[in-house]
Amino acid sequence: MERGKLSIKEKLSSTHNVTVLIGLSGSLRGNITISMGKPVEAFDDVAQSAIAEMANMISAKSAIIASQNGFATKISPPTVITGDRVSCIISQVKSLNVEMFTEAGLIEVTIGLEN
């Protein structure tokens, strides 16, 4: 895995084939999305569950680190959004976008925190 660009998006949105949405509440409020743009031929219930669990583990680890640093944070259960040419706006807040290049293709992690 190799990190790509860091960028700021004007809003938290996704246009990828697969996006997992996790909400944040507590000291840190907002959303995290983990998105993959590579076409998926067979995306059955097991694959959706695995992607959701991966996002849950990443978000839970982030919430633990935030809590250890004085920001008591809870996460929501993951919501998986799939489809060709799906575009969704999750929040109007500026968001930090991190590209990750993996053997399976590009994964984007985007974090949008509200005031």
GIPETA-V600997 format. One record per residue. RES is the residue in one small letter. PHI is phi as a letter, one per 30 degrees, with the letter a starting at -180 (999 if undefined). Layout:
res | phi
RES | PHI
RES | PHI
This chain:
res | phi
m | 999
e | b
r | d
g | c
k | d
l | c
s | b
i | c
k | c
e | d
k | a
l | d
s | b
s | b
t | b
h | d
n | d
v | b
t | b
v | c
l | c
i | b
g | d
l | c
s | b
g | j
s | d
l | c
r | c
g | l
n | b
i | b
t | c
i | b
s | b
m | b
g | c
k | d
p | e
v | c
e | d
a | b
f | c
d | d
d | e
v | d
a | d
q | d
s | d
a | d
i | d
a | d
e | d
m | e
a | d
n | d
m | d
i | d
s | d
a | d
k | d
s | d
a | d
i | d
i | d
a | d
s | d
q | d
n | c
g | j
f | c
a | d
t | b
k | c
i | c
s | d
p | d
p | d
t | c
v | c
i | c
t | b
g | k
d | d
r | h
v | d
s | b
c | b
i | c
i | c
s | a
q | c
v | d
k | d
s | b
l | d
n | c
v | b
e | d
m | b
f | c
t | b
e | d
a | d
g | j
l | d
i | b
e | c
v | c
t | b
i | b
g | b
l | c
e | c
n | d
